[in-house]
Amino acid sequence: MVIEKVNLAEKLSLFSEHWSPKLVGEVNDSAVKLVKLKGEFVWHHHETEDELFLILKGRLLMKLRDQDLWLDEGEFVIIPHGVEHMPVAPEEVHLLLFEPKTTLNTGNVQNERTVADVKRI
C-alpha cells in the first residue's frame, strides 16, 4: 500500500469554479473535500449528516436561522444534521469539508448548484 501526502494549496490550484466540491481523501465512511466559495449559497439542511467547515483562506459567514457566525482562516464550525444553514462568501473563500460520503452539497434542496458526483482530484 502506498500512502501519499496531500498538499492543499496544490489541490486548490487545480480548479477555479465555485460551489463545486472536489474529493481529496477519504477517512472511513467520511469524505475530505476542498471547495471554493464566492457569493451566497442556498438555505438547506442535511437529514442525517453532520458537516465540518474548515476555513483555509478568506472569511465565511455561516448563516443559521437563529444566529450568524463569521469564520476566519484557521477556524472551523461543525453544523449538526438537521440544522438549516446558508454559507455566504462576500469574497472568495477556500475551505475543507469533512462529512459523510453520502452528503449532498445542497442537502434537502435540489437545484443547479447540486453536485451529485463529486470528482476526485
C-alpha positions, 0 to 999 in steps of 0.5 A: 500500500502506498500512502501519499501526502496531500498538499492543499494549496496544490489541490486548490490550484487545480480548479477555479469554479465555485460551489463545486466540491472536489474529493481529496481523501477519504477517512472511513465512511467520511469524505475530505473535500476542498471547495471554493466559495464566492457569493451566497449559497442556498438555505438547506439542511442535511437529514442525517449528516453532520458537516465540518467547515474548515476555513483555509483562506478568506472569511465565511459567514455561516448563516443559521436561522437563529444566529450568524457566525463569521469564520476566519482562516484557521477556524472551523464550525461543525453544523449538526444534521438537521440544522438549516444553514446558508454559507455566504462568501462576500469574497472568495473563500477556500475551505475543507469539508469533512462529512459523510460520503453520502452528503449532498452539497445542497442537502434537502434542496435540489437545484443547479448548484447540486453536485451529485458526483463529486470528482476526485482530484 
